[in-house]
Amino acid sequence: MKVCFISHSSAKGGAELAVLELIDALKEQGVECYVIVPGHGPLIDELRKREIAFSVISYRWWMSKASPLWKRIAKLVLNLMMVIPVAVRIKRCGCTVVYTNTITVCIGALAARLLWLPHIWHFHEFGYEDHELVFDLGSKLSTWIMDRFSSVCIANSKAVAQKYERYIAPWKLRVVYQSVTLLQHNIPEKAFSPAQDTGIKCVIVGALQEGKKQEDAILAISQLVHSGIIAELAIVGDGDPEYKEYLYSLIRDNKLDEYVRFVGYVENPLPFMQDADIVLMCSRCEAFGRVTIEAMRVGKPVIGARSGGTVELIQDEFNGLLYTLGDYKELADKIRYLYEFPDIARQMGRNGQQWAAKRFTKDQYGKEVLAILKKLVK
């Protein structure tokens, strides 16, 4: 069996890390893997380390943030032109299954149909709810293509599956939780030096964009600081300049310069989680939540928004706490609770560490996907 993975990008975000871990797991099961990427980037370096064959072919997303009509048409034409080159590459490499990683690209499905090969579509996102992305061809036609041009559709959480169950035939739709492997290399003894002796240290990790709701974390810290609790927040990530400026304005207006700091993008956020007392997950609609599992794996309690896939990972009062999205006062109360009862916080961290270590393993991830592959290639 040889699987051709179609990546939506050559970066190293959550979906790319998920496909790398899947490739590692399948290789251990004797499955050959080949990857097609739309451009050059850090993902290619990881493929070279693993000695995975790959090709770079310039195709485009079929989703965007409300692009003008001419741009959507241009992307459609380019993608149609690239279907044959992608199909030729798949054929020459002797692949028996095509596996599209994320809903943002469709070229893998089109090439698989041209070759009459089984196609798996892995949904790593909601689309609009988490990234404000809409289908260039419209939702009705696009989801029809996703259903008709796929043998199996895998959702990375029950929440994502629930969104798409109205479009995808029920016998095609599966839920498979990905594995989460920690990056243990290059971990310093101290991730950052606090500006002062803090009473409670929190961290939030993710791209700076409105959907990640870092503003909830900042306003919660403001509530704590102005109530007399010394609290510190590290914001790890980079992204939308306008949203970042909005966050800066919140910090200035609430006089939090000594308590909130921007770390910027780091390839391995694990040291910052280790250095914190609590990890926050404030996303509006997280499809899965790799950061949530990483935090649990290092033994930290997580406070997350009661939305999306987060509610499947955080068991309230067992491995963390849930709060109502946008209610920063409730979030502040939850942080205060763990601050006032550190023994409970530590027990939640231990619970999460044990649970996540058993549930989100590379071996389990590989076995579940391999079982699906075997049914397609007999």
PEFEN-V168393 format. One record per residue. N is the residue number from 1. RES is the residue in one letter. PSI is psi in degrees with one decimal (none if undefined). OMEGA is omega as a letter, one per 20 degrees, with the letter a starting at -180 (999 if undefined). NEAR is the number of other C-alpha atoms within 12 Angstrom. Layout:
N_RES_PSI_OMEGA_NEAR ; N_RES_PSI_OMEGA_NEAR
This chain:
1_M_134.8_r_24 ; 2_K_124.4_a_33 ; 3_V_130.9_r_43 ; 4_C_114.3_r_44 ; 5_F_131.0_r_48 ; 6_I_112.0_a_51 ; 7_S_144.8_r_48 ; 8_H_-14.8_r_42 ; 9_S_173.3_r_35 ; 10_S_20.2_r_33 ; 11_A_-164.5_r_24 ; 12_K_55.9_r_26 ; 13_G_-167.3_a_28 ; 14_G_-43.1_a_37 ; 15_A_-36.7_r_35 ; 16_E_-39.8_r_33 ; 17_L_-36.8_r_34 ; 18_A_-42.7_a_37 ; 19_V_-32.1_r_45 ; 20_L_-43.7_r_42 ; 21_E_-35.1_r_33 ; 22_L_-41.8_r_39 ; 23_I_-43.8_r_40 ; 24_D_-44.3_a_31 ; 25_A_-42.4_a_30 ; 26_L_-35.3_r_33 ; 27_K_-40.0_r_25 ; 28_E_-21.6_r_19 ; 29_Q_7.0_r_25 ; 30_G_14.6_r_16 ; 31_V_131.6_r_28 ; 32_E_141.5_a_29 ; 33_C_143.3_r_36 ; 34_Y_143.5_a_41 ; 35_V_136.8_r_44 ; 36_I_127.6_a_42 ; 37_V_155.2_a_36 ; 38_P_-2.5_a_29 ; 39_G_-179.6_a_22 ; 40_H_146.2_a_22 ; 41_G_-175.4_a_20 ; 42_P_-23.8_r_20 ; 43_L_-35.5_a_33 ; 44_I_-38.4_r_30 ; 45_D_-40.3_r_18 ; 46_E_-36.9_r_25 ; 47_L_-39.3_r_32 ; 48_R_-39.8_r_17 ; 49_K_-35.4_a_14 ; 50_R_-1.5_a_22 ; 51_E_42.2_r_18 ; 52_I_125.9_r_27 ; 53_A_143.5_a_27 ; 54_F_163.8_r_33 ; 55_S_149.3_r_31 ; 56_V_117.1_r_25 ; 57_I_131.4_a_31 ; 58_S_97.2_r_27 ; 59_Y_170.9_a_34 ; 60_R_162.8_r_33 ; 61_W_150.7_r_37 ; 62_W_21.7_r_40 ; 63_M_153.0_a_34 ; 64_S_174.4_r_25 ; 65_K_77.1_r_21 ; 66_A_58.8_r_19 ; 67_S_153.3_r_21 ; 68_P_158.3_a_13 ; 69_L_-42.8_a_16 ; 70_W_-35.2_a_12 ; 71_K_-37.8_r_20 ; 72_R_-40.0_r_24 ; 73_I_-41.4_r_19 ; 74_A_-42.3_r_19 ; 75_K_-39.9_r_28 ; 76_L_-45.5_r_26 ; 77_V_-44.1_r_19 ; 78_L_-44.1_r_22 ; 79_N_-41.6_r_28 ; 80_L_-36.1_r_26 ; 81_M_-30.3_a_20 ; 82_M_-8.7_a_25 ; 83_V_-46.3_a_29 ; 84_I_-47.5_r_23 ; 85_P_-39.6_r_26 ; 86_V_-44.4_r_39 ; 87_A_-40.9_r_34 ; 88_V_-43.1_a_21 ; 89_R_-42.7_r_30 ; 90_I_-43.8_a_40 ; 91_K_-46.3_a_24 ; 92_R_-32.6_a_16 ; 93_C_-3.6_r_25 ; 94_G_30.1_a_20 ; 95_C_144.2_a_34 ; 96_T_-11.4_r_31 ; 97_V_141.8_r_44 ; 98_V_133.5_a_49 ; 99_Y_105.8_a_48 ; 100_T_124.7_a_43 ; 101_N_103.5_a_43 ; 102_T_156.2_a_39 ; 103_I_-2.8_a_45 ; 104_T_-12.3_r_38 ; 105_V_144.7_a_42 ; 106_C_-5.5_a_47 ; 107_I_-30.4_r_48 ; 108_G_-40.8_r_55 ; 109_A_-41.2_a_46 ; 110_L_-42.7_r_36 ; 111_A_-39.5_r_38 ; 112_A_-40.4_r_37 ; 113_R_-38.0_r_27 ; 114_L_-35.0_a_23 ; 115_L_-5.2_a_27 ; 116_W_45.3_r_21 ; 117_L_150.7_r_29 ; 118_P_143.0_a_35 ; 119_H_132.3_r_42 ; 120_I_132.4_r_44 ; 121_W_118.7_a_47 ; 122_H_116.7_a_48 ; 123_F_112.5_r_45 ; 124_H_3.5_a_43 ; 125_E_161.1_r_38 ; 126_F_-42.1_a_36 ; 127_G_-89.1_a_30 ; 128_Y_-43.7_a_24 ; 129_E_-34.8_a_24 ; 130_D_-33.6_a_30 ; 131_H_3.4_a_29 ; 132_E_33.3_r_22 ; 133_L_139.4_r_24 ; 134_V_154.8_a_27 ; 135_F_132.4_r_33 ; 136_D_-30.5_a_32 ; 137_L_5.2_a_25 ; 138_G_152.8_a_19 ; 139_S_-42.1_a_21 ; 140_K_-51.1_a_17 ; 141_L_-41.4_a_16 ; 142_S_-45.8_r_25 ; 143_T_-29.3_r_32 ; 144_W_-43.3_r_22 ; 145_I_-43.4_a_30 ; 146_M_-39.1_r_41 ; 147_D_-51.5_a_31 ; 148_R_-31.1_a_24 ; 149_F_16.4_r_34 ; 150_S_140.8_r_37 ; 151_S_-36.9_r_35 ; 152_V_142.6_r_36 ; 153_C_123.7_a_44 ; 154_I_127.0_r_43 ; 155_A_142.6_a_36 ; 156_N_1.7_r_44 ; 157_S_163.1_r_34 ; 158_K_-32.5_a_30 ; 159_A_-43.4_r_33 ; 160_V_-42.0_r_41 ; 161_A_-38.6_a_32 ; 162_Q_-36.1_r_24 ; 163_K_-42.2_a_25 ; 164_Y_-1.1_a_35 ; 165_E_-20.3_r_26 ; 166_R_-15.5_a_17 ; 167_Y_-28.0_a_24 ; 168_I_136.6_r_31 ; 169_A_134.3_a_23 ; 170_P_-31.5_a_18 ; 171_W_-9.2_r_16 ; 172_K_-22.9_a_29 ; 173_L_123.8_r_32 ; 174_R_153.3_r_31 ; 175_V_122.9_r_32 ; 176_V_118.0_r_35 ; 177_Y_133.7_a_40 ; 178_Q_165.3_r_41 ; 179_S_159.5_r_39 ; 180_V_107.2_r_37 ; 181_T_129.0_a_35 ; 182_L_144.9_r_31 ; 183_L_101.9_a_17 ; 184_Q_-10.3_a_16 ; 185_H_151.5_r_13 ; 186_N_44.5_r_15 ; 187_I_112.9_r_20 ; 188_P_163.3_r_16 ; 189_E_-31.1_a_13 ; 190_K_124.7_a_15 ; 191_A_-41.5_r_22 ; 192_F_154.8_a_27 ; 193_S_118.0_a_19 ; 194_P_148.0_a_24 ; 195_A_-21.1_a_19 ; 196_Q_175.3_r_16 ; 197_D_102.3_a_14 ; 198_T_149.4_r_24 ; 199_G_-37.5_a_27 ; 200_I_133.8_a_34 ; 201_K_126.5_r_41 ; 202_C_156.8_r_46 ; 203_V_144.0_r_47 ; 204_I_130.2_a_47 ; 205_V_129.6_r_46 ; 206_G_165.1_r_38 ; 207_A_143.3_r_34 ; 208_L_96.0_r_32 ; 209_Q_156.2_a_27 ; 210_E_-35.2_a_29 ; 211_G_-21.7_r_33 ; 212_K_-14.5_r_41 ; 213_K_43.8_r_36 ; 214_Q_-20.2_r_47 ; 215_E_-34.5_r_39 ; 216_D_-43.3_a_37 ; 217_A_-43.2_a_50 ; 218_I_-45.8_a_44 ; 219_L_-31.7_r_37 ; 220_A_-42.0_r_41 ; 221_I_-38.4_r_47 ; 222_S_-43.7_r_35 ; 223_Q_-43.0_a_30 ; 224_L_-47.2_a_35 ; 225_V_-43.8_a_30 ; 226_H_-7.1_r_17 ; 227_S_2.5_r_15 ; 228_G_1.2_r_14 ; 229_I_128.2_r_25 ; 230_I_116.9_a_28 ; 231_A_149.2_r_40 ; 232_E_142.3_r_41 ; 233_L_126.8_r_46 ; 234_A_125.9_r_43 ; 235_I_109.5_a_44 ; 236_V_120.7_r_37 ; 237_G_168.1_r_29 ; 238_D_169.1_a_26 ; 239_G_-126.8_a_23 ; 240_D_116.2_a_18 ; 241_P_-37.4_a_16 ; 242_E_-43.2_r_14 ; 243_Y_-37.3_r_21 ; 244_K_-41.5_r_27 ; 245_E_-36.5_r_19 ; 246_Y_-42.1_r_20 ; 247_L_-39.9_r_33 ; 248_Y_-40.1_a_25 ; 249_S_-36.2_r_19 ; 250_L_-41.0_a_24 ; 251_I_-43.9_r_30 ; 252_R_-47.0_a_19 ; 253_D_-30.5_a_14 ; 254_N_7.3_r_23 ; 255_K_54.0_a_19 ; 256_L_17.1_a_31 ; 257_D_-31.5_a_25 ; 258_E_-7.8_a_23 ; 259_Y_-20.9_a_37 ; 260_V_132.5_r_39 ; 261_R_143.8_r_32 ; 262_F_123.7_r_33 ; 263_V_-32.2_a_26 ; 264_G_-174.9_a_23 ; 265_Y_135.0_r_21 ; 266_V_142.1_a_22 ; 267_E_-36.3_a_27 ; 268_N_99.2_a_30 ; 269_P_-1.7_a_38 ; 270_L_-42.4_a_38 ; 271_P_-34.1_a_32 ; 272_F_-33.1_r_41 ; 273_M_-41.2_r_40 ; 274_Q_-33.5_a_32 ; 275_D_-15.2_a_31 ; 276_A_163.2_r_38 ; 277_D_-35.1_a_39 ; 278_I_139.5_r_47 ; 279_V_133.4_a_52 ; 280_L_139.2_r_53 ; 281_M_96.1_a_54 ; 282_C_11.6_a_49 ; 283_S_143.3_a_43 ; 284_R_-40.8_a_35 ; 285_C_77.9_a_35 ; 286_E_128.2_a_40 ; 287_A_-43.2_r_42 ; 288_F_-74.2_r_42 ; 289_G_63.9_r_46 ; 290_R_-41.1_a_37 ; 291_V_-38.4_r_46 ; 292_T_-45.1_r_49 ; 293_I_-38.9_r_47 ; 294_E_-42.1_r_41 ; 295_A_-42.5_r_49 ; 296_M_-39.7_a_47 ; 297_R_-27.6_r_37 ; 298_V_11.6_r_38 ; 299_G_28.3_a_33 ; 300_K_140.0_r_45 ; 301_P_144.7_a_52 ; 302_V_133.3_r_54 ; 303_I_119.3_a_54 ; 304_G_159.1_r_53 ; 305_A_140.3_a_42 ; 306_R_74.7_a_31 ; 307_S_160.6_r_32 ; 308_G_-147.1_a_35 ; 309_G_-10.9_a_39 ; 310_T_-36.1_a_40 ; 311_V_-13.4_r_34 ; 312_E_-16.7_a_28 ; 313_L_-41.6_a_44 ; 314_I_115.4_r_40 ; 315_Q_107.6_a_28 ; 316_D_124.8_r_23 ; 317_E_5.4_r_25 ; 318_F_-58.2_r_26 ; 319_N_10.9_r_39 ; 320_G_-165.7_a_45 ; 321_L_151.5_r_40 ; 322_L_145.6_r_36 ; 323_Y_163.3_a_35 ; 324_T_124.5_a_27 ; 325_L_130.2_r_32 ; 326_G_-16.4_a_30 ; 327_D_81.9_a_25 ; 328_Y_-23.5_r_30 ; 329_K_-39.7_r_24 ; 330_E_-40.1_r_27 ; 331_L_-43.4_r_39 ; 332_A_-40.7_r_37 ; 333_D_-39.0_r_27 ; 334_K_-40.0_r_37 ; 335_I_-43.7_r_45 ; 336_R_-39.7_r_32 ; 337_Y_-46.5_r_24 ; 338_L_-29.0_r_33 ; 339_Y_-40.5_a_26 ; 340_E_-22.1_a_16 ; 341_F_72.7_a_16 ; 342_P_-30.4_r_20 ; 343_D_-38.5_r_15 ; 344_I_-40.3_r_23 ; 345_A_-44.3_a_34 ; 346_R_-38.2_r_27 ; 347_Q_-38.8_r_23 ; 348_M_-40.3_r_36 ; 349_G_-43.2_r_40 ; 350_R_-41.6_r_25 ; 351_N_-46.3_a_30 ; 352_G_-39.6_a_36 ; 353_Q_-45.8_a_30 ; 354_Q_-42.8_a_23 ; 355_W_-47.5_a_26 ; 356_A_-36.7_a_37 ; 357_A_-30.8_a_25 ; 358_K_-32.9_a_20 ; 359_R_-34.4_a_23 ; 360_F_58.7_a_36 ; 361_T_153.3_r_29 ; 362_K_-37.4_a_34 ; 363_D_-45.1_r_27 ; 364_Q_-44.3_r_24 ; 365_Y_-49.1_a_34 ; 366_G_-41.8_a_33 ; 367_K_-41.4_a_28 ; 368_E_-43.1_r_26 ; 369_V_-38.4_r_38 ; 370_L_-37.3_r_31 ; 371_A_-37.9_r_20 ; 372_I_-44.0_a_30 ; 373_L_-42.2_a_30 ; 374_K_-32.6_r_22 ; 375_K_-25.3_r_17 ; 376_L_-30.5_a_24 ; 377_V_98.2_a_21 ; 378_K_none_999_11
